[in-house]
Amino acid sequence: MLRFDNAPKKATNLSLNSKVLEVARELGMNLSQTVDALLLEEVKRRYWDKWNEDNKEAIAAYNARIAREGLPLARYRTFARSLGDGKKS
């Protein structure tokens, strides 16, 4: 799992659109916080996209097995019987 809490800040240089930067400053935006938050979301998105791509064969095999054999412990369920056991008829 990705963990980024309590990591120290590091100074860096960015090249930004000067007009956007000017308006952001006029609006009183904290550029470091804004860029940090947006970058965090993009890093998470790309990380999980890559994870899904790297693991797509295993996921497909697992889903095929569940479709073929059903959920491993479905017969012991005492709830949601109407949902079935996961097998395709």
C-alpha positions in Angstrom: 0.0 0.0 0.0 1.2 3.5 -0.7 2.0 5.5 2.4 3.0 9.1 2.2 2.0 10.5 5.6 4.6 12.4 7.6 7.1 12.5 4.8 9.4 15.6 5.0 8.8 18.3 2.4 11.5 18.9 -0.2 12.0 22.1 -2.2 11.7 21.8 -5.9 11.4 24.0 -9.0 8.3 24.0 -11.2 7.6 25.7 -14.4 4.0 26.9 -14.4 1.8 28.9 -16.7 2.4 32.5 -15.6 -1.2 33.7 -16.0 -2.5 30.7 -14.0 0.1 31.4 -11.3 -0.9 35.1 -11.1 -4.6 34.3 -10.6 -3.8 31.6 -8.1 -1.8 34.1 -6.1 -4.6 36.7 -6.4 -7.0 34.0 -5.0 -4.7 33.4 -2.1 -4.0 29.8 -3.0 -1.2 28.0 -1.2 0.6 26.7 -4.2 2.7 24.1 -2.3 -0.4 22.5 -0.7 -2.4 22.6 -4.0 0.3 21.1 -6.1 1.1 18.5 -3.4 -2.5 17.4 -3.1 -3.0 17.2 -6.9 0.3 15.4 -7.4 -0.6 12.9 -4.6 -3.9 12.1 -6.4 -2.2 11.7 -9.8 0.5 9.5 -8.3 -2.1 7.2 -6.6 -4.1 7.0 -9.8 -1.1 6.1 -11.9 0.2 3.6 -9.3 -3.1 1.7 -9.2 -3.4 1.9 -13.0 0.0 0.3 -13.3 -0.8 -2.2 -10.6 -3.9 -3.3 -12.4 -2.0 -3.6 -15.7 0.8 -5.6 -14.1 -1.7 -7.9 -12.5 -4.4 -8.2 -15.2 -3.5 -11.8 -16.1 -3.8 -12.9 -12.4 -7.1 -11.0 -12.0 -8.5 -12.5 -15.2 -7.5 -16.0 -14.1 -9.1 -15.5 -10.6 -12.3 -14.1 -12.1 -12.5 -17.0 -14.6 -12.0 -19.5 -11.7 -14.8 -17.9 -9.7 -17.0 -17.9 -12.7 -16.3 -21.6 -13.2 -16.2 -22.9 -9.7 -18.1 -20.3 -7.7 -17.0 -18.6 -4.5 -14.9 -20.9 -2.2 -17.1 -20.7 0.9 -20.4 -19.7 -0.7 -22.1 -22.9 0.6 -21.6 -21.8 4.2 -23.2 -18.4 3.8 -26.3 -17.8 5.8 -27.0 -14.4 4.3 -27.9 -13.1 0.8 -28.7 -16.5 -0.6 -30.5 -14.8 -3.5 -27.1 -13.5 -4.7 -26.1 -17.0 -5.6 -22.7 -18.6 -5.3 -20.9 -16.7 -8.0 -21.1 -19.6 -10.6 -22.3 -18.9 -14.0 -25.1 -21.4 -14.9 
